[in-house]
Amino acid sequence: MAVPRHRRGSAVVAGAVAGGLAFGLLVVSGCAEKETAGESAASGAGGSSLVRQAREAAVPAAADPVRALAAVRHASVALARAGGAKVRTSMETVSGGTRLTIHGRGAYDFARPVGRLTVMLPEGGAGSVGHRPITEVFAPGALYMKNRGAGVPAGKWVRLDTGTLADGDLLTSGATDPLAAAELLGGAREAAYAGEERLGGERVDHYWGTVDLSRAARAAPERDRAALEAAAKGFSSGTLAFDAYLDRQGRPRLLRYRFGVADRDRAGRADAGVGHRAVASAASASSAAASAVAAAPATASATVSAPPSPMTVVSTVELSSFGFRPDISLPAPAEIYAGTVASPQK
């Protein structure tokens, strides 16, 4: 199913409230026909109460902002109880007229926690020509990458300390760490219910809102806090917009985040990884187009200017088949490359 990115719940809530009012009026008028004149005054307060109860019953509990925020913040706890899950990811970068998408597929054991993804670079992405799929393993505080390129011997792994990455590994690997994606919701500053939808034939509740990265870091388990603290410092806005689709057990089925990556956010990340390689590629293409426009001769009626375009990154994590335990092993020390890793930009 194609899930809409920007649906909002005001129409759903308004319709539910209107339905509640209509039902309440029917209840009141039905009672009024049976009332005696002496009972009318006494039933006034009761009728008002029935209207209020009918209205509240017609609006889903999830539509209550307090409950919506609690449901969203509880998602990572529900995910840990689920054990393992299959994972699909996508990371889309848009700069000017250039759009690139990185796809990933794998599994995650949220109880350990450890995950493994196979990531495919986009056609035309920097370094994507003839590049083999990149294998990534996620563990608390660490990201392992194999076939990363950038001077790393084939078959060798690179280990990155996620707490030292400028984005806390929200973009570096080309796929937001699925566990981190859920833990980000612990920093939800506001959440609104956007209605019930279907995802893979299953009913899910759609929420949208804003995450405060500093709050998310404070709410995360200590083992994962350093990476989220790095992200809070690395992104100039300090906030992210999100869409979350939760099943009836409160587990996230699909999480989507929108990053606004300014030039200063991109600075100093040349040694990052797959995600920033695609970001850099999109930015480079956009910059080249802007330079071509700037180089064009100005006409008498217009002056051409080409300010740098902001980068938009949309990261999506989709989870399914909860309950199984994938067999995921960390790379052995002898498999990890200890040499200098060249920048993918060089």
Buried (B, 14 or more C-beta within 10 A) or exposed (E): EEBEEEBBBEEBBEEBBEBBBEBBBEBBEEBEEEEEEEEEEEBEEEBEEBBEBBBEBBBBEBBBEEBBBBBBBBBBBBBBEBBBBBBBBBBBBBBBEBEBBBBBBBBBBBEBBBBBBBBBBBEEBBBBEEBEBBBBBBBBBBBBBBBBBBBBEEEBBBBBEBBEBBBBBBBBBBBBBBBBBBBBBBBBEEBBBBBBBEBEEEEBBBBBBBBBBBBBBBBBEEEBBBBBBBBBBBBEEBBBBBBBBBBEEBBBBBBBBBBBBEEEBBEEBBBBBBBBBBBBBBBBBBBEBBEEEEEEEEEEEEEEEBEEBBBBBBBBBBBEEBEEEBEBEBBEEEEBBEEEBEBBBE
